[in-house]
Amino acid sequence: MDIRKIAVGLSGALLLASGDVSAQSGIEVTSTNPFEKQLLIEFENGTVAIADDNTQRIYLATNSGQEFEISFADAVAAAESDPVKRRQMLQEFRASLTDRDHMVTIRRPRVATDETYWPRYQSCGDVICIDPFSSSTSASTVDPFSTASNTGDCNHYLCPKLPWPCDMGPCSPNEWDGGLTFYSSFLGGWGDDQGGGSVTQQELVSYDKKLWESQRQTACSEKNVIAANTSLTAAATGGACLLAETGVGAVVCVAGIVSYGIGVYQTHKKTKECFATYPGIGKW
């Protein structure tokens, strides 16, 4: 899985899903830190908000020097009236602060014009277009010469003489005419002695890949919908937080922060699924 693709995909989804909405949200930076269990949001007027799971409170410092701290429970209550949905929101918001796979930083988009700092990909008028999907090599974490997977008691018909197809690294099983399957992985040949596995194993991996691909495509579609809604939430949250100079205004602001934080989390999860590569049978 290419982390750069995920980062670009997440930022692109959030920043472009609703046209120019997110660019006008007033939010300069959104950053998660699951190791500190915090979400940081900086607004264009200098207002800063920090959601901290350790204290379960959102701290808001406005550009005029006003400071507020509001509990997660009160923020969720201001955002949702249904008790069941409140519990769900609180659970997911806290998950977004503690999930160590959720590390993102989203900044207001800016135009790259200086080739000194931005390597040229191609010319796009007055700006420099940067290729976000430059190729990278994924190294296998499995020792292809290890015999560990060939040991142990195994008596059923799926017992492999070699590791499963795709066990040697990034895998992309593809079908050719006649029902044959080939693999773009280490030792990805056709027969048992070439890493391809038995015919039954190949059929199972191909079927598993089709199910996984269907789920991946669904995640891509859901990502776009969630990102569009999150961009709209960002605009509303930015508007509220830029004007948060009273206790009531602060509550409205942090209610939006909870919804926005959840939206970023959901978009990130779907983006990772959308950009993922097939991990192999039994690994997803």
Salt bridges, closest charged atoms under 4 A:
ASP2 OD1 - ARG4 NE 3.66
GLU28 OE2 - ARG108 NE 3.31
GLU44 OE1 - ARG108 NH2 2.84
ASP53 OD1 - ARG94 NE 2.65
GLU69 OE2 - ARG57 NE 2.94
GLU92 OE2 - LYS269 NZ 3.74
GLU115 OE2 - ARG120 NH2 2.60
ASP167 OD1 - LYS283 NZ 3.11
GLU175 OE2 - LYS210 NZ 3.44
GLU213 OE2 - ARG216 NH2 2.75
GLU222 OE1 - LYS270 NZ 2.73
